[in-house]
Amino acid sequence: MFNRENKLEKFKDAETVIGASIKVKGNFHGQGNIIIEGALEGSLKTDASIFIGEKAKVIASVEAKDLIVNGEVKGSVKIKNYLSLGSTAKINGDIQYGELSIEKGAIINGQLLSTGEPSKKTAEKEDEKENKLTEE
């Protein structure tokens, strides 16, 4: 659903959208993709992907397969696969992730814990970089 440049690829695939003018409290648990542009307080868990927009404020524990953050999150974050933090991201809480991408300007106040192996594609790119360095 997401590309690795912090943008939505298929907006129509989102099962739940919390718009910019919406403020909700509660525990959200589902299996589909979620887009948050507004405010959420409680907990947020899905078996799919979450996109948190630039002006969004999430005060919750967050669990998902993939997560892209461009807004603010206060709470623990647990991501199975890919976590991407845009330049406007602010996270106050501990983070567990499989793969991580952080843009310059992102702010993290908490511990980072890698829980998985990098994807095969990422590992191959790292090997290529090492080979180029040793050849020079």
Beta strands, then each sheet from edge to edge (+ up, - down):
strand 1: 14-18
strand 2: 23-30
strand 3: 33-36
strand 4: 39-46
strand 5: 49-52
strand 6: 57-64
strand 7: 66-69
strand 8: 72-74
strand 9: 77-79
strand 10: 82-85
strand 11: 90-92
strand 12: 95-97
strand 13: 99-102
strand 14: 107-109
strand 15: 112-114
sheet 1: 1+ 3+ 5+ 7+ 10+ 13+
sheet 2: 2+ 4+ 6+ 8+ 11+ 14+
sheet 3: 2+ 4+ 6+ 9+ 12+ 15+
end
